Each structure stands twice: as C-alpha cells, then as structure tokens.
C-alpha cells in the first residue's frame, strides 16, 4: 500500500474543504497527530481509520485507495493492493473505486476463520450489498444476527452499526457493493 498516496489524497480532500487538521479530527474522531502522520505518509491507516475519515468527510472510502479509471477497467485481484484489518484476518481488495456517475464502489473481501470486524455506521442514505461467494458469514445488523451462506446476498441501509463475523472453519469470501445516495 502506498501510504504517501493515501496521505496526498487525504490532504487534497481536506484542503479542498478548507479544513484544518483540528477540524478534521473533530468530525472524524481520528486524532490530529494521526491525521498528520497519514498525510505525511508516516503512518499506515487501518480500514477502520479510513472509514472514520471517509464518513466524517462524507466522501467514499475507496477515494483513498485507487485512481479513477478510463472507459473500462479490468481488475485482477493478484495485482491489487490489499488492506489488512483484524491482524490480517480480514483482507479488503478494491475492485472498483468510487464512481461519481454511479455513486458506488465495489470490494472483494476475505474473512479468515475466527475473524470479527465491527463497522461504524455510515452516513444516512448509504446502502450496502453483500454477496457471499464462498463459506458462511454471520452479519450483525443493529443487534440482529443474520447468517449468510454461499450464493446468498443481503442488502441493508448501512447507517446502523454492523459487523461481519466468520466463526466457521472455512475462509469466507464476499463481494461488497456500497451505494451512496445523492
């Protein structure tokens, strides 16, 4: 992962909103020193930290991860940077970065056995679509547990606390599509 690239994107996004690091820290819940380190490429942000920043700034998560494409994009997971979370038990690959025309972004995510990831609620109007391609995944949506099996999908309003839990023996893989309402 090119931390300096994420840092440059964060700094550009912050400055385009005429925000100080103090103001950014206030709206994101991420400390000013940490934000400064990310902007300078001195710290590698976690998925959770990037989500907090994206949510606080009201910008798509993937805007930090990938450049916008041309007329078409072919994605090969083996060529994508991977974000590791939960001590490497969760691997997030950006398939398609945020597209302002479609107001969506897409990810391929792997959850190793024993992985539990809690996601902060997103802004109002954000919808998530999850499609399980392998294994099983328990989702906890606003306190309600739902089990998804291979070839099952779910759609939900993501402005609630939600968790992804794989306490099954096999790795679970999913496609995650996030849609932003204007």
N, C-alpha and C positions, 0 to 999 in steps of 0.2 A: 504494500500500500504506500502510495506516495503522500506522506504526511504534509509535505510542503504544499502540494497541490490542494489538499483539503483546506489547509490553512489559508492559502491565497483566495480560495473560493469563499471561505468564511469572512475574511477581511473585506473582500469586494462586496459581499452581500450586506455586511454591517455598515460599511461606508456609504453604500447606495441608499441606505435608510437613514443616513446622518446620525447613527447611533454611536455612543461611546461604549467602551468596554464595560463601564459600570452599568449603563442602561441595558446592555445585552445580558449581563449577569443577572440583573433583576428580572427580566422577562423569561429567561431560560432556566434559572435555578442552578446554573453552572458558574463556578467561582470565576472572578475576574482573572486571577493568576492562571487558571487552567485555560481559559479562553485565549489569553495572551500567548501561552505556550503552544496552543493549537495553531494560532495564526502564524506563529514564527516557525512552525514545523518541528518544534522541540518535544511535542507530546503526541502520542498516537491515541486518538479518541476511540472510545468503545462505541458499539452500536447504540447503547443506552444514552450515552452522552450526545451523540449525533442526533438521536431522536429528540432529546430535550431541546437542543439548539434549533432544530428544524421546526419543532412545534412552537417554541417561543417566538421564532421569527416568522412563523406562518409561511414556510417555504417547504417544498418537497424534500424528503430525506435524501433521495438519490441525486439532488442537485450538487451534493458534495462529492459524489463518487465517480461520475462519468461525464465525459463531454457529450454534447448533443451531436447526433448523427446527421447523415445526409438523407438522400431519398429512401434508402433502405439500410437495414443493419442486420448482419448475420452474427449471432452470438455463439461462441464456443466456450463452455464453462472452463475448459482447461486453460483458456487464455485470459480469464477474468481474474481480477484481484478478489481475494476473499477477505471478508471481515469476520474475525473470530470473536465470539462472545461466550460467556459462561465457561471460562477456562478452556476454550477450544471445542466444547461440546456442541456449539451452535455455529454453523458456517453459513454466511449470507453472501450470495453472489448477485450482483446487479445484472439483470437480463436487459432491461430497457430503463434508462434513466427517465426522469420526469419529462413528459412531453406536454408543453403548454397547450397545444392544439387539442389533444385528447384528455388532458388533465389526469393522467395516470402514470404509474410506474410499475415495474414488474421485477420480482426477485425469485430466485431458486434458493431454498433454504434446506439445510440438513440438520436434523436433531439427533445426536447420538443417544444411545440408551442412557437413561438417567438424567437427561437434560431437562431443566425447567427454566423458562425465560418469561419474566413478567414485563409486559409492555405498558408504559404510561398511556393514558387515554390521549387520543389525537384530537384535533380541533373538530368542532361541530361540522357536519357535512362530509366528513371523510368516511369512506366505505372500504372495507377490506373483503377480498375474495380469497379463500384458501382452497386449494385442490391438492389432495393427498395422492402422491404418485407411488409411494412405497411405504409399507409399515402402517402403524396406527399412531394417532395423536390425540391427546386429551386437550381440549381448549376450555379455559375457564373464562366465561364472559360475564362480567359484573357479578361474580359469585356463583354462576351456574355452570356446572361441568357438562361438557358435551364431548363424546368420543367419536372421532372420525376414523374411518377405515380406508384402506387403499381404494382409490377410484371414487371416493366421496368428496363433496365440496360443501363449503359453507360461505354465506355472505352475511356480514354484520356491520352495523354502524360502529365505527371504531372510536367514538367519543366516550367510551367506557373503559375501565380497567380490563385488560385481557391478558391471558397467559397461555403459553404453549408448553405442554408437558409431555415428555416421552419417557414413561417408566416401563416401557415394553422392551423386550430383548433385542429387537432389530432397530437399526437406524431408520428414522422416518424422514422422507423427503417430500417437500411440498413446493408448489408454485404459489406465490403470494402476489396478488394484484391489488394496488391501492389506488382508489379513485378519489379525486378532490372535486368537490362541487364549487362552483364559482360564487 
